[in-house]
Amino acid sequence: MTSGPRVTAKTFWVWTETAAAANPCRIPGAPVEQQFFHYGKNAPAGWLEREYIVDAEDYEGQVDLFGVVNL
């Protein structure tokens, strides 16, 4: 586990394309906690600084129900 400052997500952290380029095991858009169960909403600040993670709410390409269903 990485020690040091942490950042807290509004929802949960997901991997980015940058993270996948650095490590192919990291799938863009996949929750970080699938690989690191102890990093649900809190993750190392360095990952955010290096753009390895983004809040799921802010992940581009994520589809929500209202984007599919026209009410």
Secondary structure as the mmCIF struct_conf table of DSSP 4:
data_model
#
loop_
_struct_conf.conf_type_id
_struct_conf.id
_struct_conf.beg_label_comp_id
_struct_conf.beg_label_asym_id
_struct_conf.beg_label_seq_id
_struct_conf.end_label_comp_id
_struct_conf.end_label_asym_id
_struct_conf.end_label_seq_id
BEND BEND1 GLY A 4 GLY A 4
STRN STRN1 ARG A 6 THR A 8
BEND BEND2 LYS A 10 THR A 11
STRN STRN2 TRP A 13 TRP A 15
HELX_RH_AL_P HELX_RH_AL_P1 GLU A 17 ALA A 22
TURN_TY1_P TURN_TY1_P1 PRO A 24 CYS A 25
BEND BEND3 ARG A 26 ARG A 26
TURN_TY1_P TURN_TY1_P2 PRO A 28 GLY A 29
BEND BEND4 ALA A 30 ALA A 30
STRN STRN3 PRO A 31 PRO A 31
HELX_RH_3T_P HELX_RH_3T_P1 VAL A 32 GLN A 34
TURN_TY1_P TURN_TY1_P3 GLN A 35 GLN A 35
TURN_TY1_P TURN_TY1_P4 PHE A 37 HIS A 38
BEND BEND5 GLY A 40 LYS A 41
STRN STRN4 ASN A 42 PRO A 44
HELX_RH_AL_P HELX_RH_AL_P2 ALA A 45 GLU A 49
TURN_TY1_P TURN_TY1_P5 ARG A 50 GLU A 51
STRN STRN5 ILE A 53 ASP A 55
HELX_RH_3T_P HELX_RH_3T_P2 ALA A 56 ASP A 58
TURN_TY1_P TURN_TY1_P6 GLU A 60 GLY A 61
HELX_RH_AL_P HELX_RH_AL_P3 LEU A 65 VAL A 68
#
